[in-house]
Amino acid sequence: MIIATYNINNVNSRFGPLEKWLRKARPDVVCLQELKCEQERFPEAAFERLGYRCVWRGQRSWNGVAILARGTAPILTRDHLPGDKHDAQSRYIEAAVNGILVSCAYMPNGNPQPGPKFDYKLAWFKRFNAHAARLRRAGVPAVLAGDFNVVPTEFDIYPKHSYGDDALLQPQPRAAFKRLGRQGWIDAIRHMHPEDPAFSYWSYLRQRWPRDKGLRLDFLMLAPALADRLQEGGVAKWVRGEPGASDHAPVWIRLKSPG
């Protein structure tokens, strides 16, 4: 079972590179972030022609999250992150697929910091961690996937960078990410590739993609119940180089069948 996460950065305008990757990699579950489309403009029919059933929550211009499942229908369990009934941003969706609970999150960027956007980022991360803790206490076989908009350590960003004041690298979101690890969640890509930076994002600016000046922003966090099923994983970097592609690349893992 291949589970992937991909910040698509506009699902309609970048559908071509997405389709090419789906046809080549044939992932079983895909979490998409930053759809940048209203609910009714999500390309459900196009995904169904590729063999995927979908649940999604769109939002005009920004945000938006979706979960695709190949050959089966994902069972929607949540379309918002609990903890703030007034939060109208489309940043979280959750579904059950073949016995695994899949969480798809697009965490706030938080820039500029300090300020209200950074405060929202920290509050959102706190709510996310609280929900993750509830899943852990319940022993749910879950994968927390998505663009977390945090660079956990200096190893997760290119050397001699200029991001020192960016919200992605501040101590507070880094501490929030570490709390997930203390809860028992396993950073699947870092677990499998401790010596590889495994960048998943390269800015469109300053030739950062051809110079491989990347950041690791996209994660697949496994509940301990799934740890022994982890077989392999990586970053599909070639997708980032496709014409018109997102500034992120898909991140994926393969889980063996239970038993």
N, C-alpha and C positions, 0 to 999 in steps of 0.2 A: 504494500500500500504506500503510494507516494503522496505526501502532503507537502504543499508549497505555499509560500506567501509572496506576494508581488504588489508593490505600490505601482499601479499602472499609470498614474498621473494623467487621467482622462481616458476612460474606457472606450469611448467612441472614436476619438481622433487617433488613438494608438492601438486600434483593434488589430491591424495588420501584423505587427510584430508579436502581439499576444497570441493571435491565431497560429502563427508559424511555430511558436514555442509549444503551444498546446498539442499541435499535431505531431511534433517531433518527440516531446518528452512524455506525453500522455499521462500527466499526473492524475491521481484519483480524486484528490481534494485540492482546491485552490482557494486561498483567501486573497481577495483583492482590496486594496485601499486607494483612496483618492479617486473615486469614480468620476467626480466632477460632472454629474448629470442628475437631472430630476428623476424621481421614481419611475415615471412613465417612459423615460427615454433610455432606460437600461436595455441593452441589446439581448434580451432574453431569447428571442427566436434564433439569433445567430449562434448563441451558445448551445441551444438545443440541437441545432444542425451538426454541431461538433460532438454531440453525445453527452452534454452537461446539463444537469438540472440546477437551478439556482434559487437562492434566497438573497435578498439585498435590501439595503436602505439607502436611497439616493438623497442628494441634496443639491440644490441649484448652485452652480458655479464652483463650489468647494466641497471637500470632505466626501463622504459616501463610502460604504463598505459592502462587500458581497462574499458569499461562500458558494463555490461551484462544486458539484460532485458528479463524477463520471459514472453513468449507468445506473444511478439511483437518485432518489430525491432527498436532499438534506432536510432534516426535520428541525424547523426553527424552534429554538428555545428562548432566545432573547433578541430584541432588536434595539436595545439600548443598555448602557451600563447603569446598574443600580446605584442609588445613593444621592441623586439630585434630580428630582422630577421636573425641574425647570430647565435642565440642560437640553437644548434643542438641536445640538450639533450631531450629525450622523457620523459617529466614530466607532460604533461597536455593534457587532452582530455575533450570534452564537447558534450553533446547530449541531445535532447529533448525526453522525455519518458512520454507518457500519460499526456501531458499538463504541465509538470514540466521540467525546464532546470536543468540538472544534470552536475555539474562540478567535475571532478576527477583530483586531484593534488597530485603529489609526490614532495614535496619541498626539496631543497638541504639540506644535513646534515650540511655542513659548517665547519667540522673539517679537519685539525686543525685550531684553531683560536688563534690569528689573522693571516690573510693570504689571498691569492687569493680565496680559497674555501669559506671562510667566507664572503668575499666581494661579491662573486657570490650569496651566500645565501640571503644576504640583498637586492641585486639588484633584485633578482627573486621575493622575497616577496613584494618589492615595486611595481613591475609590476603586481603581483597578486592582490594586494589591489587596484590598479588603475582600473583593469578590474572589480573587485567586485563592486567598486563605480559606474562604468558605468551601471552595471546590476541593482544596487539599484535605480539609478536615472531614469532608464527606467521602474521601477516597475515590473521587471520580477519575476515570481514565481520560485525561484531557490533554489537549495541545493548545497552548496560548500562542497564537501566531499574529504577526503583523509588523507594521512600521511603528516602533516604539519611540522614535525621535529622541534617542539618547545614545551617546557614544560611551560605553561603559568604562573603558580605560584608554590610556594613550596608545596601547597596542592596536586599538580598533580604529585608528585614524592615521593617515599618512604622516611621516615625520616632518618636522619643521613647518607645521601648518599655521594658518592664521585664524583659527577658530576659537582662540582663547576666551573671548568675551561672548561667544555664542551660547544660547540656552541649552544646546545639545550636550555641552561639556561641563555644565555647572555641577558643583558638589551635590546639590539637592536631588536632581534627577538620577545622578549616578548612585546615590545612596538608596533611592527608591528601587532602582534596578537590582541592587545587591540584596535588598529585602526579599525579592522573589527567590533568589538562591537560598536564602536562609529558610524560607518556607519549604524548600525541597525541590523546587522546579529546576529542571536541568536544561541548560543552554546547549541545545543539541549540536549546533555547528561548532561552537567553541570546544565542546566535549570531544568531538571527533577530530577537530583540527586545531590543537592547542598551539601549533607553531605557525599557522597561516592566518594573516589578518582577516581574510575572508570578507573583504569589502563588498558591500551590496548597493552603494550609492556613489555616484560620481557627478558632481555639478556640471551643468552645461557650460559654465564659465571657465575662462582661463585655461582651456585645453586640459582640464583635469581628467577626463576619460582617457585620451591617448597617453597621458603621462602616468596613469594609474594612481592618481592622487584621490583615493577614495575614503569612505567612511563605512563602518558597519552599523546600520540603523535597523535592520530587519531581522526578526528573531522567530525561532520555533522553540518554545519552552515546553518540555515534557514533564508530565506528572511522573513520580517514581514508578507507578504501576506500569508505565510504558517503557521504562528504561531498558529492560532486557529484550525489547523488540526492535531497538534501534540498530539498523544494519549499516547504513551509509547516508551521506548527505553532502551538500555543497551549494555553490552559487553558480547559476547558469549565466556566467559573465557574457557569453557571446550574444545574448539577447540585448544587452546594453548597447552593443555596437551596430544593431540593425537600424536602417534608416527610419527616422521618426519614432524611435523607441523612447520609453520612459527613461528618466535619469536614475532609476533603480534597476536592479536585475532580480529575477526570481531566485528565491532561496528555497531549498527543498531537502526533505529527508525521506528515507525509505524505512518503513516498519514491516517486519515480518509478521506473518499470520499468527494469531494467538495459539498457544499450545504447541 
